[in-house]
Amino acid sequence: MTVSNQTTVADYIPVTVPVLQVIDEAPGVKILSLAAPEGEMAFEAGQFVQISVFGYGEAPFTICSSPAQGDHFDICVAAVGRVSNALHRLAAGDRVGVRGPFGNPFPLERARGKDLFFVAGGTGMACLRSVITHCRDHRSEYGRLIIASGVKSPAQRLFAADLRLWHGDVQTELHETVDEADESWQGRVGVVPDIIKEVDFNPHTITAFVVGPPIVFRFAARNFLEKEVAEENIYFSLERRFQCGVGKCGHCQINDLYVCQDGPVFSYSQLKSRSEAVEATLPDS
């Protein structure tokens, strides 16, 4: 599928769909499985949708399920605001509004044949799960799959079933860390960007996908650059409070870019020259 930035009337009108399933994923985090509008929705890993709860408003969510599941899609919802808290109160059978998908995806065609290094900080795995699943489903098209996942505490790990699967797969290299361990945690303790420094890889064959809070962007980029990964091979998915999703309202504008349309996936080289809005994201020059 080719992603287009051209909008139509349909892009402004939500389609109501039923909630198929609600899963308690972690404290304060739920996974909602939603029926695809009109029975099928084509999307690519990294794109987002606008979800509305009528009477409460609308908010953007990156699709966290595999693009191969065209009849439904999943979103990961942390209860942090008016809309997300309303979504947490829904049950199977309730209905929500959907607009999208919007934005550009991760550049998987460009990354074909390369080694891939995924870095997820905080709830970043909610965005990366879709692209990791796609790459595992098309395993022969990519080289090494290296996954670095970091959360504050073991209780905040997302997609535990997937993590167990990836741990047990010899074709996937999963490195997990937590900021603060508890009595149940036997793994690594520390910040997720440090994993980049510890893993041996060929910088000339790596394409890196990074999702997380700004401090993870900053130090992940710095560590990849120090290991001589090319700027154009380091990608971020930026989070912004998208209002319209179609590049009209200007809420997500970064200089001459609209994150909802030109992103949310950007390369380091795209963002480097736009320091005003991303100075907290990129390493000091």
C-alpha positions in Angstrom: 0.0 0.0 0.0 1.2 3.5 -0.9 0.5 6.1 1.8 -1.0 9.3 0.5 -1.1 12.7 2.2 -4.1 13.7 0.1 -7.2 14.0 2.2 -10.9 13.3 1.4 -14.1 14.1 3.1 -14.1 10.6 4.6 -10.9 11.5 6.5 -12.9 14.0 8.6 -15.9 11.7 9.5 -15.5 9.0 12.1 -16.8 5.6 11.3 -18.4 3.8 14.4 -17.1 0.4 15.1 -17.6 -2.1 18.0 -15.1 -2.9 20.7 -14.3 -6.6 20.3 -12.2 -7.2 23.4 -10.7 -5.3 26.3 -7.5 -6.7 27.9 -5.9 -5.5 31.1 -2.3 -5.3 30.0 -0.5 -3.6 32.8 -1.5 -1.2 35.7 -3.3 1.7 34.1 -2.9 0.2 30.6 -5.5 -1.7 28.5 -5.5 -3.2 25.0 -8.6 -2.5 23.0 -9.3 -4.7 20.0 -11.6 -2.9 17.6 -13.4 -4.1 14.5 -12.1 -2.6 11.3 -14.3 0.0 9.6 -16.4 -1.5 6.9 -15.0 -5.0 7.8 -11.4 -4.4 6.6 -8.7 -1.7 7.1 -5.4 -1.6 5.3 -2.6 0.0 7.3 1.1 -0.2 7.7 3.2 -0.5 10.8 3.8 2.9 12.4 0.5 4.5 11.3 -2.0 5.9 13.7 -5.8 6.3 14.0 -8.0 8.9 15.7 -10.3 7.3 18.2 -13.3 9.2 19.5 -15.5 8.4 22.5 -18.7 10.4 22.0 -19.2 13.0 24.6 -15.6 12.9 25.7 -13.5 13.7 22.6 -10.9 12.3 20.3 -7.3 11.2 20.7 -4.6 9.6 18.5 -3.4 6.0 19.0 -0.7 4.1 17.0 -2.0 0.8 15.9 -0.2 -1.9 17.9 -1.4 -5.0 16.0 -0.1 -6.8 12.9 -1.0 -5.2 9.5 -1.9 -8.8 8.5 -5.0 -8.7 10.7 -7.1 -6.6 8.4 -10.5 -7.4 9.9 -9.6 -5.8 13.3 -6.9 -3.8 14.9 -5.6 -3.1 18.4 -4.7 0.0 20.3 -2.8 0.3 23.6 -4.4 2.8 25.9 -2.8 4.3 29.0 -5.3 6.1 31.3 -3.8 9.6 31.3 -6.5 11.9 30.1 -10.2 12.5 29.4 -10.5 10.3 26.3 -8.2 7.5 27.5 -10.0 7.2 30.8 -13.3 7.0 28.9 -11.8 4.2 26.8 -10.8 2.4 29.9 -14.5 2.3 31.0 -15.6 0.6 27.8 -16.5 -3.1 27.4 -16.9 -5.5 24.5 -19.9 -4.4 22.4 -19.5 -0.7 23.1 -18.8 1.5 20.1 -16.2 4.1 19.3 -15.5 6.4 16.3 -12.5 5.7 14.1 -10.7 8.0 11.6 -7.7 6.9 9.6 -5.2 5.4 9.3 -3.0 8.5 9.1 0.7 9.2 8.8 3.7 7.5 7.2 4.9 4.1 8.3 8.2 2.7 9.2 10.4 2.3 6.1 10.3 -1.5 5.8 10.9 -1.5 2.1 14.1 0.5 2.5 15.2 -1.7 5.4 14.7 -4.9 3.6 17.8 -7.1 3.7 19.2 -5.0 6.7 19.7 -5.8 10.3 17.0 -4.1 12.4 17.5 -2.7 15.9 14.3 -1.8 17.8 14.5 0.4 20.9 11.3 0.8 23.0 11.3 3.0 26.1 8.4 3.3 28.4 5.2 2.5 26.4 7.2 2.6 23.2 6.5 -1.1 22.6 2.9 -0.1 21.9 4.2 1.4 18.6 6.9 -1.1 17.8 4.9 -4.2 18.4 3.3 -3.9 15.0 6.5 -3.5 13.0 8.3 -6.3 15.0 5.4 -8.6 14.3 5.5 -7.8 10.6 9.2 -8.4 10.4 8.8 -11.8 12.2 6.0 -12.7 9.8 8.4 -11.9 6.9 11.5 -13.2 8.6 13.4 -14.1 5.4 13.3 -10.5 4.2 15.4 -9.1 7.1 18.7 -9.9 8.9 19.1 -9.7 12.6 16.2 -8.6 14.7 17.5 -7.0 17.8 15.0 -5.7 20.4 15.8 -3.5 23.4 12.9 -2.9 25.7 13.0 -0.8 28.9 10.4 0.2 31.4 10.4 1.7 34.9 9.4 -1.4 36.7 8.6 -5.1 35.9 4.9 -4.4 36.4 4.9 -2.0 33.5 6.1 -4.5 30.9 3.7 -4.5 27.9 2.8 -7.5 25.8 4.2 -10.1 28.2 3.1 -13.0 25.9 5.0 -11.5 23.0 8.1 -11.0 25.1 8.0 -14.6 26.2 7.7 -15.7 22.6 10.6 -13.5 21.5 12.8 -14.7 24.4 12.3 -18.2 23.2 13.0 -17.6 19.5 16.6 -18.1 18.4 15.9 -15.8 15.5 15.0 -12.8 17.7 17.5 -11.1 20.1 15.5 -9.6 23.0 17.2 -7.5 25.6 15.0 -6.2 28.5 15.8 -3.8 31.3 14.0 -2.0 34.1 14.8 1.2 35.9 13.9 -0.3 39.2 13.8 -4.0 40.0 11.4 -5.8 42.5 11.7 -9.2 44.1 10.3 -10.9 41.0 12.9 -9.4 38.6 16.0 -11.4 37.8 17.0 -9.5 34.6 19.0 -6.4 33.8 18.6 -3.1 35.7 19.4 0.1 33.9 18.3 2.5 31.1 17.4 1.1 27.7 19.7 3.3 25.6 22.7 1.7 27.3 21.8 -1.6 25.6 22.9 -0.1 22.3 26.4 0.3 23.7 26.5 -3.3 24.9 25.3 -5.1 21.8 27.8 -6.0 19.1 26.5 -5.2 15.6 27.7 -4.0 12.2 26.7 -0.3 12.0 26.8 -0.4 8.2 23.9 -2.9 8.0 21.7 -1.6 10.8 18.5 0.3 10.5 17.3 1.5 13.9 13.7 2.2 15.0 13.3 4.1 18.3 10.1 4.9 20.2 9.9 6.3 23.7 10.0 9.5 25.7 12.4 12.4 24.5 15.2 11.3 26.8 15.3 7.9 25.2 15.4 9.5 21.7 18.3 11.7 22.8 20.5 9.0 24.3 19.6 6.3 21.8 20.5 8.6 18.9 23.7 9.5 20.6 24.7 5.9 21.2 23.8 4.8 17.6 25.8 7.8 16.2 28.8 6.9 18.4 28.8 3.4 17.0 28.8 5.0 13.5 25.2 4.2 12.4 24.3 6.5 9.5 22.0 9.4 10.4 19.6 8.4 7.6 19.3 4.9 9.1 18.0 6.0 12.5 14.3 6.5 12.7 12.0 7.9 15.4 8.2 7.8 15.8 7.2 11.1 17.4 4.2 11.6 19.6 2.2 14.7 19.3 -1.3 15.7 20.4 -2.8 15.4 16.9 -6.1 17.3 16.6 -7.2 16.8 13.0 -4.8 14.1 11.8 -4.8 15.5 8.3 -2.3 18.5 8.5 -4.9 21.3 8.7 -5.0 22.5 12.3 -1.3 23.0 12.9 -1.2 21.6 16.4 1.6 19.1 15.5 3.7 21.4 13.3 7.5 21.2 13.6 8.8 24.1 11.5 7.8 23.1 8.0 6.7 19.6 8.9 3.3 18.3 10.1 3.9 15.3 12.3 0.5 13.8 11.5 1.2 13.8 7.7 4.9 14.0 7.2 5.4 11.7 10.2 5.0 10.4 12.7 8.1 8.4 11.6 11.1 10.6 10.8 14.8 9.8 10.2 17.4 11.5 12.3 18.6 13.4 9.3 15.1 14.8 8.7 14.9 16.2 12.3 18.5 17.3 12.7 17.9 20.6 10.9 14.8 21.4 12.8 16.3 21.8 16.2 13.7 24.3 17.5 11.0 21.7 18.1 13.2 18.6 18.7 16.0 20.0 20.8 14.9 17.7 23.7 14.9 14.7 21.3 18.3 14.8 19.6 21.8 14.7 21.0 23.7 17.9 21.6 25.8 18.9 18.6 
